[in-house]
Amino acid sequence: MEEKGFWLLVIVLVLECRILIEGGEIPSTGECAMNVKERTNCGYAGISVKECETRGCCFDAKYPDVPWCFYPHLKTGTGECGMKVKERKNCGYAGISVKECVNKGCCFDDKYPGVPWCFYPHLKTGTGECGMNVKERKDCGYAGISVKECVTKGCCFDARYTGVPWCFYPHLKKDS
């Protein structure tokens, strides 16, 4: 029993050293805890634990017929850029620079392959004058309006839903 504990400790130390040397980031247990039906493939058949974790993804081979290497269930960034990686809506193109992405008023995070690195933020949404049913949205811009242009006009911006305006007028504030 002590020998198993020793080898487990060796494996953990090797992985931690890999993080320090390669600069990779292994997701925490909480980020990988999810229903197996929620897993989104982050690798390919036969991917190694090392390669999976180098991609910043979770690895769990306990269950057959589901992805063993999968995207973590986490939020990246903070504030309006904080969202699950699967919620990202592309705000750029392949190879867009950080500067160009940010100049468009968008978020940039290149830690995870297979999802947009330049993506629309969640701005002024969910509560207050921008909290409304998506069917209530009245277009405040035009197709392709940037986040900055929309917000500068005093409008709300939320790119989470397709088929509805992303730049829309807020509810009018009621005088008390």
N, C-alpha and C positions, 0 to 999 in steps of 0.2 A: 504494500500500500504506500509506503514511504517513497518507493522508487517512482511510482506514478506521479506523486506530488512533485518530486524533483523534476521530472521531465516536463510537467505542465509549467512549472516555474521557468524552465529553460526556454520553452516555446514563447511564453509571455515576454521574457526579456529580449529574445531575438526579434519579436515583432516590434517591441518598443524601440529597440536600436534601429530597426529599419525605418521607423517613423522619423527618428532624429536624423538619420543619414540621408534618406530620400526626400524628406519633407512631405511625405504622404500623411494622410489623416484617416485613421480607422474610425468609423462611426461608433458611437457609444452603444451600449446594450439597449438603452431606451429608444434610440433612433432606429434600431433594427427590429424592435418589438412591434409586430403587426400581424393581422390575420393573413394567412398564406395566400388568400384570394386577392389581397391588396398589392402583392408583389409585382413590380415592373422590372422586367429583365434588364440587367445592366452588363451582361456578358454574352457568352456563347456556350454551347454544349462542351463540357470538358474544361472550362476555365479553372485555373488553379485558385486556391484561396489567396495566395500572394498577389496574383494579377488582379483579382476582383477587388481586394482591399486597396491596392495601389490606385485603382480607379476611384476610390472614395466610396465604395459600395459595401453592402453587407453580404456575408456568405453564411449560408445555413443549409446543409445537405441532408437534414433529417427527414424531409418530406418528399416523396416521389411526385412527379408530374406537375411540379411548380418550379419557377425559377429559383436556382440555388444562389445565384449572384444577382442581387437586386438593389434598386435605389433605396437609400435610407428614407425613413418616414420622418422628415425633419423640416424645419424652416431654415432658410438661409438668409443672410442679411438681417437687417433690422428695419423697423418702421415700415414704410411703404414697400420696401424690397423684401420683407420677410414673408415668405410663402413656401408651400411645399413645392419641390422641384417640378412635380407633375402639373402644377397650376400655371407654370410660366407660359406667357404668350410672346412669341417672337417679336422683337422691336427692331431687328436689324437684319443682317445677312451673314453668311459664313465669312469669317475673317474680319468682321468689323472690329475696329480698335476700341479700347476702353474709352478714349477721349471722345470719339465720334458717338458712341453709344450714350455716354453721359450728357453730351451736348444736345442730344435728342430728348433729354429728360427721362431717360430710361435707366434701369439697373443693370449692372454687369457683374457676373460671377461665373468664372470658367472652371470651377472645381469639378463639375459633373458632366461627363460625356453623354451624348444622346438627348440632351435637353437644351433649349435656347440659353445662350450665355448672355445675350443682350435681350432683356425682357421688360415688358411694361410693368410699372409699379402699381400698387393699389394706392390710389390717392383719394383723400376726402371721400371715403366710402363707408357704408355700414351704419352710420349714425348721423344725427343732426340733419342738416338740409340736404345731404346727399344720400341718406338712407331711404330707399324707396324700392318698390317692386320694379324689376327690370322692364316690365311692360309699361310702366308710367314714364319712362325716360323720353325726354324731348331733345332731339338732336341739337347740339350747340356748336357744331363744327362741320367738318367735311371729311370725306374718306381720306385717311392717311394723316389727319391732323396730329401734330406732335403733342406729347404730354405737356410740355412747356407752354405751347400756344393755347391749349385748352384751359389750363389753370390760369394763365395770364388773362384770359377772357372772363375769369370769375366762375368758370364752370367746373363740374365734377368730372373725374376721369376714372374709369374702371374697365379694364380689358378682360375681365374674367369670363364674360359670356359672349358667345357668337350670336349674330342675327339681331343685335340691339345696338343702339348708339353707345360708343365708348366714351365720347365726350358729350355730356348732357347737362341741361340746366338744373340747378339745385331747386329744392322746394323753397318757396318764398318764406322768409322769416315773418312770423306773425307778431305784430306789435302788442304789447301787454298793456 
